[in-house]
Amino acid sequence: MARTFLTAEWRNLIIVSYHVPAELLAPHLPAGLELDEIGGAPTVSLVAFEFLNTRVKGVRWPGFVNFPEWNLRFYVRSRPTGGTGGSSARGVESATPVNPERGVVFIREFVPSRLIAGIAKGLYNEPYSAAPFRQQSDQRFGQFRQSYTVTLAGRDHTLDATAADRLITPEPGSLAHLLKEHRWGFGRTRAGKTLRYEVEHPVWRIHETARCRVDVDWVRLYGPEWGVMQDREPFSVVLAEGSAISVASAAPL
């Protein structure tokens, strides 16, 4: 059983999702995985949230307990593998596909601390970078608002979400559930080996009728190939309450 590497709270998550061309994701796809199409197409999400009460291997490191994060992630699943199934009509054992493990891969992650980014890169080869951050929460007149701004390449990039302050739990088969509930994270070592780690948390509630003002420059944040995403409209906006979480140590897939 994998040991717990990190515990924390992930709170006030903005998850803004887009369909993207598969060729944008191919360079980031670890071996043994395939794209998990959501809503009929490869999908990325811009995600921003609060990282609170952080402990690494049970230790609270002063100055690195509470901070915001902004990431770009895409959705993957393990490739089905053959298994031993029942007998066929000819008396020959048939192959039964094993249910794939569904999860996410990160393309780039921003935090406000160079030290946090350096530790994440060093331990897990995760694509972290440091950048200045601002965040704001406001709740009044039956509305909840959460915003995150990261400053990079001479420009502010903002996710500013507003929703009803009433919280609901989406049905397991709903689009919101698929976009916010993932047990597995995947990455790669510097040698190219695929890593897998487990993320555990209770099912998150979401705010009703969420909408988000997205003011980002995809090229400055993620490179020239992402220019095709500029001014593209998201197909989903989720504003999730969040919860306590635990992340297990990574292991080879």
C-alpha positions as CSV (number, residue, x, y, z in Angstrom):
1,M,0.0,0.0,0.0
2,A,1.4,3.4,-1.0
3,R,2.3,5.8,1.9
4,T,0.6,9.1,2.3
5,F,2.9,11.8,0.9
6,L,0.8,14.9,1.4
7,T,-2.3,16.0,3.2
8,A,-4.1,19.3,2.9
9,E,-7.4,21.0,2.1
10,W,-8.3,22.0,-1.4
11,R,-10.9,24.8,-1.2
12,N,-12.9,27.0,-3.6
13,L,-11.9,25.3,-6.8
14,I,-12.7,27.0,-10.1
15,I,-12.7,24.4,-12.9
16,V,-13.2,25.8,-16.4
17,S,-13.2,23.1,-19.1
18,Y,-12.5,23.2,-22.9
19,H,-12.5,20.8,-25.8
20,V,-9.1,20.8,-27.5
21,P,-7.4,19.3,-30.5
22,A,-5.7,16.0,-29.6
23,E,-2.4,17.1,-31.1
24,L,-2.0,19.7,-28.4
25,L,-2.0,17.0,-25.7
26,A,0.1,14.3,-27.5
27,P,3.5,15.6,-26.3
28,H,2.3,15.5,-22.7
29,L,0.7,12.1,-22.7
30,P,2.6,9.5,-20.6
31,A,3.2,6.0,-21.9
32,G,0.5,3.5,-21.2
33,L,-2.3,6.1,-21.2
34,E,-4.8,7.4,-23.7
35,L,-6.9,10.5,-23.9
36,D,-10.2,10.3,-22.0
37,E,-12.8,12.1,-24.0
38,I,-15.3,14.1,-22.0
39,G,-18.4,15.3,-23.8
40,G,-17.1,13.6,-26.9
41,A,-13.7,15.2,-27.3
42,P,-10.3,15.6,-25.6
43,T,-10.6,18.0,-22.7
44,V,-8.5,20.4,-20.7
45,S,-9.4,22.3,-17.6
46,L,-8.0,25.5,-16.1
47,V,-8.2,24.9,-12.4
48,A,-7.4,27.4,-9.6
49,F,-7.9,26.8,-5.9
50,E,-6.7,27.3,-2.3
51,F,-4.1,24.9,-0.8
52,L,-4.6,25.0,3.0
53,N,-3.2,23.3,6.1
54,T,-0.6,21.5,4.0
55,R,1.5,18.8,5.5
56,V,4.2,16.9,3.7
57,K,4.8,13.5,5.3
58,G,3.0,14.8,8.3
59,V,5.1,18.0,8.7
60,R,3.8,21.6,8.4
61,W,6.6,23.6,6.9
62,P,6.4,27.2,8.1
63,G,5.6,29.6,5.2
64,F,4.4,26.8,3.0
65,V,1.1,25.8,4.7
66,N,-1.4,28.0,2.9
67,F,-1.1,29.1,-0.7
68,P,-3.1,29.3,-4.0
69,E,-2.4,27.1,-7.1
70,W,-3.4,27.5,-10.7
71,N,-3.0,24.6,-13.1
72,L,-3.8,23.3,-16.6
73,R,-4.7,19.6,-16.7
74,F,-6.1,17.1,-19.2
75,Y,-8.0,13.9,-18.7
76,V,-6.6,10.4,-19.4
77,R,-7.3,6.8,-18.7
78,S,-5.1,3.7,-18.7
79,R,-5.2,1.6,-21.8
80,P,-7.4,-1.5,-21.3
81,T,-5.5,-4.7,-20.8
82,G,-6.6,-8.2,-21.4
83,G,-7.7,-10.4,-18.5
84,T,-9.0,-13.9,-18.1
85,G,-12.7,-14.0,-18.7
86,G,-15.3,-16.7,-19.1
87,S,-15.2,-19.5,-21.6
88,S,-16.3,-18.8,-25.1
89,A,-18.7,-20.9,-27.2
90,R,-15.7,-23.0,-28.4
91,G,-14.5,-23.7,-24.9
92,V,-11.6,-21.3,-25.3
93,E,-10.9,-18.7,-22.6
94,S,-11.8,-15.2,-23.8
95,A,-10.1,-11.9,-23.0
96,T,-12.1,-9.6,-20.8
97,P,-11.1,-5.9,-20.7
98,V,-10.2,-4.5,-17.3
99,N,-11.8,-1.2,-16.4
100,P,-9.4,1.6,-17.1
101,E,-8.1,3.9,-14.4
102,R,-9.3,7.5,-15.1
103,G,-7.3,10.5,-14.0
104,V,-5.5,13.7,-14.9
105,V,-2.1,14.8,-16.2
106,F,-0.8,18.3,-15.5
107,I,0.6,20.5,-18.3
108,R,1.7,23.4,-16.1
109,E,1.1,24.4,-12.5
110,F,1.7,27.8,-10.9
111,V,2.3,28.5,-7.2
112,P,3.5,31.8,-5.6
113,S,6.7,30.3,-4.1
114,R,9.8,29.3,-6.0
115,L,10.7,26.9,-3.2
116,I,7.4,25.0,-3.4
117,A,7.8,24.9,-7.2
118,G,11.4,23.6,-6.8
119,I,10.5,20.9,-4.3
120,A,7.6,19.6,-6.5
121,K,9.9,19.5,-9.6
122,G,12.7,17.8,-7.7
123,L,10.6,15.1,-6.0
124,Y,8.1,14.3,-8.8
125,N,9.2,16.1,-11.9
126,E,5.9,17.9,-11.8
127,P,5.7,21.0,-14.2
128,Y,5.6,23.6,-11.5
129,S,6.5,27.3,-11.9
130,A,6.4,30.3,-9.5
131,A,4.4,33.4,-10.3
132,P,2.8,36.3,-8.3
133,F,-0.7,35.6,-7.2
134,R,-3.8,37.4,-6.0
135,Q,-7.0,35.8,-4.8
136,Q,-10.3,37.1,-3.5
137,S,-13.5,35.6,-2.0
138,D,-16.8,37.3,-1.4
139,Q,-20.2,36.0,-0.3
140,R,-23.3,38.3,-0.1
141,F,-26.9,38.6,-1.3
142,G,-27.1,34.8,-2.0
143,Q,-24.1,34.9,-4.3
144,F,-20.6,33.5,-3.9
145,R,-17.6,34.9,-5.8
146,Q,-14.1,33.5,-6.0
147,S,-11.3,34.9,-8.2
148,Y,-7.6,34.0,-8.8
149,T,-5.1,36.1,-10.7
150,V,-1.6,34.9,-11.7
151,T,0.9,37.4,-13.2
152,L,3.2,36.1,-15.9
153,A,5.0,37.5,-19.0
154,G,3.9,41.0,-18.2
155,R,0.2,40.3,-18.0
156,D,-2.4,39.4,-15.4
157,H,-4.4,36.2,-16.1
158,T,-7.7,35.9,-14.2
159,L,-10.4,33.4,-13.4
160,D,-13.3,35.2,-11.7
161,A,-16.2,32.9,-10.9
162,T,-19.6,33.7,-9.5
163,A,-22.4,31.4,-8.5
164,A,-25.3,30.9,-6.1
165,D,-24.1,30.3,-2.5
166,R,-26.3,27.2,-2.3
167,L,-24.3,24.0,-2.6
168,I,-25.5,20.8,-4.3
169,T,-23.9,17.4,-5.0
170,P,-24.1,16.5,-8.7
171,E,-25.2,13.0,-9.7
172,P,-22.4,10.5,-10.4
173,G,-23.0,10.4,-14.1
174,S,-23.2,14.2,-14.5
175,L,-20.7,16.3,-16.4
176,A,-19.7,18.2,-13.3
177,H,-19.0,15.0,-11.4
178,L,-16.8,13.7,-14.2
179,L,-14.7,16.9,-14.3
180,K,-14.2,17.2,-10.5
181,E,-13.9,13.6,-9.3
182,H,-10.7,11.8,-10.2
183,R,-8.9,9.2,-8.1
184,W,-5.6,9.1,-10.0
185,G,-3.0,11.6,-11.0
186,F,-0.3,10.6,-13.6
187,G,3.1,12.0,-14.4
188,R,6.5,11.1,-15.8
189,T,10.0,10.7,-14.4
190,R,12.9,12.5,-16.1
191,A,13.6,9.1,-17.8
192,G,10.1,9.0,-19.2
193,K,8.6,6.3,-17.0
194,T,5.0,6.8,-16.2
195,L,4.1,7.5,-12.5
196,R,0.7,7.1,-10.8
197,Y,-0.4,8.5,-7.5
198,E,-3.8,8.2,-5.7
199,V,-5.8,11.2,-4.5
200,E,-8.5,10.7,-1.9
201,H,-11.3,13.0,-0.8
202,P,-15.0,12.9,-0.3
203,V,-17.3,13.8,-3.2
204,W,-17.3,17.6,-3.5
205,R,-20.4,19.8,-3.5
206,I,-20.6,22.5,-6.0
207,H,-22.2,26.0,-6.2
208,E,-25.3,26.2,-8.4
209,T,-25.4,28.2,-11.7
210,A,-21.6,28.9,-11.8
211,R,-20.2,31.2,-14.5
212,C,-16.7,32.5,-14.9
213,R,-15.0,35.4,-16.5
214,V,-11.9,34.0,-18.1
215,D,-9.2,36.6,-19.0
216,V,-6.1,34.6,-20.0
217,D,-3.5,34.8,-22.7
218,W,-3.0,31.1,-23.6
219,V,0.2,31.8,-25.6
220,R,2.0,33.6,-22.7
221,L,0.9,31.0,-20.2
222,Y,1.4,27.8,-22.2
223,G,3.3,28.5,-25.4
224,P,2.6,29.5,-29.0
225,E,0.9,26.2,-29.9
226,W,-1.9,27.1,-27.5
227,G,-2.8,30.2,-29.5
228,V,-5.7,28.1,-31.0
229,M,-7.4,28.3,-27.6
230,Q,-7.5,32.1,-27.5
231,D,-11.1,33.3,-27.2
232,R,-12.5,29.8,-27.2
233,E,-15.6,29.4,-25.0
234,P,-15.6,26.8,-22.2
235,F,-18.2,24.1,-22.3
236,S,-18.3,23.8,-18.5
237,V,-17.7,25.9,-15.4
238,V,-17.7,24.3,-12.0
239,L,-17.1,26.1,-8.7
240,A,-16.5,23.4,-6.1
241,E,-16.5,23.7,-2.3
242,G,-13.5,21.3,-1.8
243,S,-12.5,19.4,1.2
244,A,-9.6,17.8,3.0
245,I,-7.5,15.6,0.7
246,S,-4.7,13.1,0.9
247,V,-2.1,12.3,-1.9
248,A,-0.2,9.0,-1.8
249,S,3.4,8.7,-2.8
250,A,3.9,8.1,-6.5
251,A,4.7,4.7,-8.0
252,P,5.4,3.4,-11.5
253,L,2.2,2.6,-13.5
